[in-house]
């Protein structure tokens, strides 16, 4: 599978981690989460989990209002909690 916007594939033979990295930047805040093939069982399953988390995160951020160009702390906490549960 190839990387797509906001999802990057890590498959290094010498590295301990193989999986997907979700990274999205909005309003000066960067949200990052790693989805390991080992944890989710396979490359396809880790991609599905990463893609679902990305969709949920985008939905949350797009529906939230910004204050002075930044997201309020409550939105940031909700986004971090959403990524922890993924």
C-alpha contacts under 8 A as a table, 3 or more apart, distances in Angstrom:
res1	aa1	res2	aa2	distance
1	X	9	X	7.98
2	X	9	X	7.04
3	X	7	X	5.80
3	X	8	X	4.78
3	X	9	X	5.51
4	X	7	X	5.29
4	X	8	X	6.55
5	X	8	X	7.61
6	X	21	X	7.98
6	X	22	X	5.68
6	X	23	X	5.23
6	X	24	X	5.64
6	X	54	X	7.88
7	X	20	X	6.42
7	X	21	X	5.57
7	X	22	X	4.72
7	X	23	X	6.53
7	X	50	X	7.49
7	X	51	X	7.72
8	X	20	X	5.55
8	X	21	X	5.18
8	X	22	X	6.68
9	X	18	X	7.86
9	X	19	X	5.96
9	X	20	X	4.64
9	X	21	X	6.49
10	X	17	X	7.31
10	X	18	X	5.32
10	X	19	X	5.34
10	X	20	X	5.96
10	X	21	X	7.41
11	X	15	X	7.90
11	X	17	X	7.54
11	X	18	X	4.98
11	X	19	X	6.69
12	X	15	X	5.32
12	X	17	X	7.64
12	X	18	X	6.81
15	X	18	X	7.39
17	X	36	X	6.85
18	X	36	X	5.93
18	X	37	X	6.00
18	X	38	X	7.67
19	X	34	X	7.21
19	X	35	X	5.59
19	X	36	X	4.37
19	X	37	X	4.88
19	X	38	X	7.94
19	X	43	X	6.59
19	X	46	X	6.73
19	X	47	X	7.85
20	X	34	X	5.84
20	X	35	X	5.04
20	X	36	X	6.45
20	X	37	X	7.80
20	X	46	X	6.82
20	X	47	X	6.45
20	X	50	X	6.93
21	X	32	X	7.07
21	X	33	X	5.85
21	X	34	X	4.44
21	X	35	X	6.13
21	X	50	X	7.62
22	X	31	X	7.78
22	X	32	X	5.45
22	X	33	X	5.20
22	X	34	X	6.19
22	X	35	X	7.76
22	X	50	X	6.46
22	X	54	X	6.97
23	X	30	X	6.94
23	X	31	X	5.61
23	X	32	X	4.37
23	X	33	X	6.66
24	X	30	X	5.73
24	X	31	X	5.35
24	X	32	X	6.64
25	X	28	X	6.55
25	X	29	X	5.52
25	X	30	X	4.26
25	X	31	X	6.26
26	X	29	X	5.41
26	X	30	X	6.53
26	X	61	X	7.92
27	X	69	X	6.33
27	X	70	X	5.24
27	X	71	X	6.75
28	X	70	X	6.96
31	X	79	X	7.87
31	X	80	X	7.42
33	X	83	X	6.59
35	X	39	X	7.52
35	X	40	X	7.51
35	X	46	X	5.64
35	X	47	X	7.55
35	X	49	X	7.39
35	X	50	X	6.28
36	X	39	X	5.29
36	X	40	X	6.36
36	X	46	X	6.26
37	X	40	X	5.28
37	X	41	X	5.53
37	X	42	X	4.88
37	X	43	X	5.26
37	X	45	X	7.47
37	X	46	X	5.49
38	X	41	X	5.31
38	X	42	X	6.74
39	X	46	X	7.85
40	X	43	X	7.91
40	X	45	X	5.76
40	X	46	X	5.19
41	X	45	X	6.43
41	X	46	X	7.23
42	X	45	X	5.27
42	X	46	X	6.19
43	X	46	X	5.29
43	X	47	X	6.10
44	X	47	X	5.05
44	X	48	X	6.13
45	X	48	X	5.03
45	X	49	X	6.27
46	X	49	X	5.13
46	X	50	X	6.12
47	X	50	X	5.03
47	X	51	X	5.94
48	X	51	X	5.12
48	X	52	X	6.10
49	X	52	X	5.17
49	X	53	X	6.18
49	X	86	X	6.93
50	X	53	X	5.13
50	X	54	X	6.08
50	X	86	X	7.78
51	X	54	X	5.01
51	X	55	X	6.20
52	X	55	X	5.18
52	X	56	X	6.26
53	X	56	X	5.14
53	X	57	X	6.01
53	X	82	X	7.58
53	X	83	X	6.69
53	X	86	X	6.17
54	X	57	X	5.08
54	X	58	X	6.04
55	X	58	X	5.20
55	X	59	X	6.15
56	X	59	X	5.12
56	X	60	X	6.23
56	X	82	X	7.95
57	X	60	X	5.11
57	X	61	X	6.17
57	X	79	X	6.34
57	X	82	X	7.30
57	X	83	X	7.85
58	X	61	X	5.15
58	X	62	X	5.93
59	X	62	X	5.27
59	X	63	X	6.14
60	X	63	X	5.40
60	X	64	X	6.26
60	X	75	X	8.00
60	X	79	X	7.28
61	X	64	X	5.22
61	X	75	X	7.66
61	X	79	X	7.92
62	X	65	X	7.90
64	X	71	X	7.56
64	X	75	X	7.14
65	X	71	X	6.92
66	X	69	X	5.37
66	X	70	X	5.11
66	X	71	X	4.75
66	X	72	X	6.75
67	X	70	X	5.35
67	X	71	X	6.12
67	X	72	X	6.51
71	X	75	X	6.16
71	X	76	X	6.64
72	X	75	X	5.50
72	X	76	X	6.58
73	X	76	X	5.04
73	X	77	X	6.13
74	X	77	X	5.12
74	X	78	X	6.15
75	X	78	X	5.04
75	X	79	X	6.15
76	X	79	X	5.12
76	X	80	X	6.20
77	X	80	X	5.09
77	X	81	X	6.04
78	X	81	X	5.08
78	X	82	X	6.05
79	X	82	X	5.03
79	X	83	X	6.30
80	X	83	X	5.12
80	X	84	X	6.20
81	X	84	X	5.02
81	X	85	X	6.31
82	X	85	X	5.34
82	X	86	X	6.46
83	X	86	X	5.16
